[in-house]
Every structure is written in C-alpha cells, then in structure tokens.
Amino acid sequence: MKHRMAFLVSLLFLLSALFGGCAGGASHETSTTAPVQQALTVKMLDVGQGDAILIQTAEQNVLIDTGDLDERDKLRAELDKAGVKKLDAVILTHPHADHIGGMEMLIDKYPIGMVYDNGMPSTSRVYIGYMKQLKAKGIARKGLCTG
C-alpha cells in the first residue's frame, strides 16, 4: 500500500508539471492580465474491484487504470458523471484484468489520444483484445520503462 501511495503521489507531481507547463526562461515582456489558475482534480472512481483514477484539468482528461471486465458499466457511469467526452491519455499500471478490463469499452466509446502502459506483454484474452482494438482504431501506445 505504501508503494502504491508513493507511486500515486509521484504520478500526481509529474502530471501537474505536465499539465501546468513550465516557466522556462525569463521573459522581459509585461502583462496586464492576471495569470489564469488551472484547476486540477483527481477522482478515485468507484468501479468495484480494481482501480480507476481520473485526473482532469479544464482541457485534459487522464485515466489511470480501468477497473475489471465486469465493472465496465460502473466505469462508464463514473466517466459520464465527470463529464468526460474524450480521454487524452490512459495510463495502465499493469496488464491484470482488474486494471485493464474496461479498455475495450473505453476504446469503443471515447476518443483516446494515447495509451501508456508498463510495456509488459501478457497472454490474457483481455490484454490481447485491447491490443487488437488499439491497432484497429490507430490509437498510439507507448510502453514506459525506468530511465
């Protein structure tokens, strides 16, 4: 549990830096308008068995894990309740059914910008089905690794 919490905190810092942009370099221009503060919300979705975490800004939706196969309706209801029309990124922590089970429904219902996973293949029916759907829909996927 400690490792999961540390992972989530690290991920939140990474995503806030990604969504917040960077202030790189000094600017000599002056502005007459106040900087716009962007809200970042993190929601732990109730999808029964498994995990699903929704991170939203005004412009982007990122989903971490999708819950289990038989909880797809709960995932869809939670995303609809949050006003999600598209997913800019889906991050899958590992290829177990209780973390990737909702992918087939997501691919059918929502435009998805990019899928990130841990790069570990699986021989499970759920994993193979999701990989085939990604390819058929032309959705980009990147396996992440340390370094």
Residue pairs with C-beta under 8 A, 6 or more apart in sequence:
7 93
8 53
11 64
11 91
12 42
12 55
15 40
15 55
15 62
16 40
19 38
19 40
19 57
19 59
19 60
20 38
20 40
38 57
38 58
39 57
39 58
40 55
40 56
40 57
41 54
41 55
41 56
41 57
42 53
42 54
42 55
43 53
43 54
43 55
43 56
43 78
43 82
44 51
44 52
44 53
45 52
45 53
45 54
45 67
45 74
45 75
45 78
45 79
45 82
46 74
46 78
47 66
47 67
47 68
47 71
47 74
47 75
47 78
47 102
48 67
48 68
48 70
48 71
48 74
49 67
49 68
49 70
49 71
49 98
50 65
50 66
50 67
50 68
50 71
50 97
50 98
50 99
50 101
51 64
51 65
51 67
51 93
51 98
51 99
52 63
52 64
52 65
52 66
52 67
52 75
52 78
52 102
53 63
53 64
53 65
54 61
54 62
54 63
54 64
54 78
54 79
54 82
54 84
55 61
55 62
55 63
55 64
56 62
56 82
56 84
60 88
60 89
61 82
61 84
61 86
61 87
61 88
62 87
62 88
62 89
62 90
62 91
63 79
63 87
63 89
63 90
63 91
63 106
64 90
64 91
64 92
64 93
65 91
65 92
65 93
65 99
65 100
66 75
66 90
66 92
66 99
66 100
66 101
66 102
66 103
66 105
66 106
67 74
67 75
67 98
67 99
67 101
67 102
68 97
68 98
68 101
68 102
69 97
69 101
69 102
69 126
70 101
71 101
71 102
72 101
72 102
72 104
72 105
75 102
75 105
75 106
76 105
76 109
79 110
84 110
85 110
85 111
86 110
86 111
86 112
86 113
87 106
87 110
87 111
87 112
87 113
88 113
88 114
89 112
89 113
89 114
89 115
89 116
90 103
90 106
90 112
90 114
90 115
90 116
91 115
91 116
91 117
92 99
92 100
92 103
92 115
92 116
92 117
92 118
93 99
93 117
93 118
94 117
94 118
94 120
95 117
95 118
95 120
95 121
95 122
95 124
95 126
95 127
97 124
97 126
100 126
100 127
100 130
101 126
103 115
103 126
103 130
103 133
104 126
104 129
104 130
104 133
106 112
107 130
107 133
107 134
107 137
107 139
108 133
112 137
112 139
113 140
114 139
114 140
114 141
114 142
115 134
115 139
115 140
115 141
115 142
116 141
116 142
116 143
116 144
117 141
117 142
117 143
117 144
118 143
118 144
118 145
119 143
119 144
119 145
120 143
121 127
122 128
131 141
133 139
134 141
